[in-house]
Amino acid sequence: MVAFDAKMASMALGVNGIVIDPTDSDIVYAGTTKGLYKSTDQGEQWTKVEGSIEDSYVSAIQLNPADPSVLYLATSDRVQKSEDSGATWQPKTTGLEATSIRSLQVSPQDSKVLYVGTNGGGLYRSTNAGETWDRLPLTPTVGN
C-alpha cells in the first residue's frame, strides 16, 4: 500500500471523482488519472487501492447508497464493481459497447439501476447492478 499526504496528492494527480461513505464520513474515495485512492481520515492521508484498477484512468466513481461497501468505477473502456470496499474488482461490461466512459451514476431510488454516459457512444442503463447494460435512445421530445 502506498500512502501519501493530501497536499502531495492534489498536486500530483488529476482527480475525476470523489465519494464519501454516507455511513462513515471519515472514509473518502478519489478516482484519479492514476487509479483509485482511499482515505480513512477525511482526506488527510491517502492510500492507493491496489488490484485490477491500480493504474487505470478512473473517469467516475460511485458508492451504492444501500450498501457503501459496494463501489462502482468507470475507466475509459469499462465499468468495474467491488463488493468489498475496493479489495477486489470484477468487470461489468456485458452489453456496454462504448468506450470513453465519462460518467457513472447509481440511482438513489433503486441501487440496482446504474447509468453510464460516454463520449460519443451514447447513454447506457443497467437494471441489475451492472451485470448487463442496454443502450438508451437519446431522442428529443418534440414540443417540450
C-alpha positions as CSV (number, residue, x, y, z in Angstrom):
1,M,0.0,0.0,0.0
2,V,1.3,3.4,-0.9
3,A,0.4,6.3,1.4
4,F,1.0,10.0,0.9
5,D,-0.4,13.3,2.2
6,A,-3.3,15.2,0.7
7,K,-1.2,18.2,-0.4
8,M,1.1,16.0,-2.5
9,A,-1.9,14.0,-3.9
10,S,-3.7,17.1,-5.2
11,M,-0.5,18.4,-6.9
12,A,0.5,15.0,-8.5
13,L,-2.8,13.6,-9.7
14,G,-5.8,14.7,-11.7
15,V,-8.9,13.9,-9.6
16,N,-12.0,13.0,-11.7
17,G,-14.4,11.9,-8.9
18,I,-14.8,11.9,-5.1
19,V,-17.3,10.0,-3.0
20,I,-17.8,10.0,0.8
21,D,-19.2,6.9,2.6
22,P,-22.6,8.0,3.9
23,T,-22.3,5.8,6.9
24,D,-18.8,6.9,7.9
25,S,-17.7,10.4,6.8
26,D,-14.0,9.6,7.6
27,I,-13.9,7.3,4.5
28,V,-13.4,9.1,1.2
29,Y,-12.6,7.7,-2.2
30,A,-10.9,9.6,-5.0
31,G,-10.9,8.4,-8.6
32,T,-7.8,9.8,-10.3
33,T,-5.8,9.7,-13.6
34,K,-3.6,7.1,-11.9
35,G,-6.1,4.8,-10.2
36,L,-8.3,4.8,-7.1
37,Y,-7.3,6.2,-3.7
38,K,-8.9,5.9,-0.3
39,S,-8.7,7.9,2.9
40,T,-9.9,6.8,6.3
41,D,-9.3,10.2,8.0
42,Q,-11.3,12.7,6.0
43,G,-8.7,13.1,3.3
44,E,-5.6,13.8,5.5
45,Q,-3.8,10.7,4.3
46,W,-4.4,8.6,1.2
47,T,-3.7,5.0,0.2
48,K,-3.7,3.7,-3.3
49,V,-6.3,1.0,-3.7
50,E,-4.4,-1.9,-5.3
51,G,-5.9,-4.5,-7.6
52,S,-7.1,-4.7,-11.2
53,I,-7.6,-0.9,-11.4
54,E,-4.3,0.2,-9.8
55,D,-3.0,2.4,-12.6
56,S,-6.2,2.9,-14.6
57,Y,-7.6,6.3,-15.5
58,V,-10.7,6.5,-13.3
59,S,-13.2,8.7,-15.0
60,A,-16.0,8.3,-12.4
61,I,-16.7,6.6,-9.1
62,Q,-19.9,5.8,-7.2
63,L,-20.9,4.1,-3.9
64,N,-24.1,2.0,-3.7
65,P,-26.3,4.1,-1.4
66,A,-27.9,1.0,0.1
67,D,-24.5,-0.7,0.8
68,P,-21.4,1.6,0.8
69,S,-19.1,-1.4,0.7
70,V,-20.2,-1.8,-3.0
71,L,-18.2,0.5,-5.2
72,Y,-18.6,1.1,-8.9
73,L,-15.9,2.9,-11.0
74,A,-15.6,3.7,-14.7
75,T,-12.4,3.7,-16.6
76,S,-12.2,4.8,-20.2
77,D,-13.4,1.4,-21.5
78,R,-15.3,-0.4,-18.8
79,V,-17.2,-0.4,-15.5
80,Q,-15.8,-2.3,-12.6
81,K,-17.6,-3.3,-9.4
82,S,-16.2,-4.1,-5.9
83,E,-18.4,-5.7,-3.2
84,D,-15.6,-5.4,-0.5
85,S,-14.8,-1.7,-0.3
86,G,-12.3,-1.9,-3.2
87,A,-10.3,-5.0,-2.2
88,T,-11.3,-6.9,-5.3
89,W,-12.9,-5.9,-8.6
90,Q,-14.9,-7.5,-11.3
91,P,-15.5,-6.0,-14.8
92,K,-19.2,-5.3,-15.6
93,T,-19.2,-4.8,-19.4
94,T,-21.9,-7.1,-20.9
95,G,-23.8,-5.0,-23.4
96,L,-21.6,-2.0,-22.8
97,E,-20.2,-1.4,-26.3
98,A,-19.0,2.1,-26.0
99,T,-15.6,3.3,-24.9
100,S,-14.6,6.6,-23.5
101,I,-16.9,6.4,-20.5
102,R,-17.2,9.8,-18.9
103,S,-19.8,9.5,-16.2
104,L,-21.4,6.9,-13.9
105,Q,-24.4,7.2,-11.6
106,V,-26.3,4.9,-9.2
107,S,-30.0,5.7,-8.9
108,P,-30.8,7.0,-5.4
109,Q,-34.2,5.3,-5.6
110,D,-33.0,1.8,-6.7
111,S,-29.4,0.9,-6.1
112,K,-29.6,-1.8,-8.8
113,V,-30.1,0.9,-11.5
114,L,-27.0,2.4,-12.9
115,Y,-26.3,4.8,-15.8
116,V,-23.2,5.3,-17.8
117,G,-22.6,8.3,-20.1
118,T,-20.0,8.1,-22.8
119,N,-18.1,10.5,-25.1
120,G,-19.9,9.9,-28.5
121,G,-21.1,6.4,-27.6
122,G,-24.4,7.3,-26.0
123,L,-26.1,6.6,-22.7
124,Y,-26.4,3.1,-21.1
125,R,-28.5,1.8,-18.3
126,S,-28.2,-1.3,-16.1
127,T,-31.2,-2.5,-14.1
128,N,-29.3,-5.4,-12.4
129,A,-26.4,-3.7,-10.6
130,G,-24.1,-3.7,-13.6
131,E,-24.5,-7.3,-14.7
132,T,-25.8,-6.2,-18.2
133,W,-26.2,-2.9,-20.0
134,D,-28.7,-1.5,-22.5
135,R,-28.2,1.5,-24.7
136,L,-30.8,4.2,-24.2
137,P,-32.1,6.2,-27.2
138,L,-31.4,9.9,-26.8
139,T,-34.3,11.2,-28.9
140,P,-35.5,14.7,-28.1
141,T,-39.2,15.1,-27.4
142,V,-40.9,17.5,-29.9
143,G,-42.8,20.4,-28.3
144,N,-41.1,20.3,-24.9
